[in-house]
């Protein structure tokens, strides 16, 4: 299994709504609203890096009001 963390920047006032939508994405294990440069941290797990990038990162990036994402694949 491959684990990744996806940081999500949301348009003003939309983080709570996006949290609910992000939690329904395939492969998402946990998601949280956070304070800082990004608004959400999403933890995902899939069988391969390709599946992480395709179903999770792409799916989240395509949500309305997502303005930026950064994906970090765990190496351990």
ChimeraX attribute file (.defattr): number of C-alpha atoms within 10 A of each C-alpha:
attribute: neighborCount
match mode: 1-to-1
recipient: residues
	/A:1	7
	/A:2	16
	/A:3	20
	/A:4	23
	/A:5	20
	/A:6	24
	/A:7	23
	/A:8	26
	/A:9	22
	/A:10	22
	/A:11	13
	/A:12	10
	/A:13	9
	/A:14	14
	/A:15	21
	/A:16	14
	/A:17	11
	/A:18	23
	/A:19	20
	/A:20	12
	/A:21	15
	/A:22	24
	/A:23	18
	/A:24	14
	/A:25	16
	/A:26	18
	/A:27	19
	/A:28	22
	/A:29	15
	/A:30	15
	/A:31	21
	/A:32	17
	/A:33	15
	/A:34	13
	/A:35	9
	/A:36	8
	/A:37	9
	/A:38	18
	/A:39	23
	/A:40	23
	/A:41	22
	/A:42	22
	/A:43	20
	/A:44	23
	/A:45	21
	/A:46	19
	/A:47	11
	/A:48	12
	/A:49	15
	/A:50	12
	/A:51	16
	/A:52	25
	/A:53	17
	/A:54	13
	/A:55	16
	/A:56	26
	/A:57	27
	/A:58	14
	/A:59	15
	/A:60	25
	/A:61	18
	/A:62	12
	/A:63	13
	/A:64	12
	/A:65	16
	/A:66	18
	/A:67	14
	/A:68	15
	/A:69	18
	/A:70	13
	/A:71	17
	/A:72	11
	/A:73	15
	/A:74	11
	/A:75	7
	/A:76	5
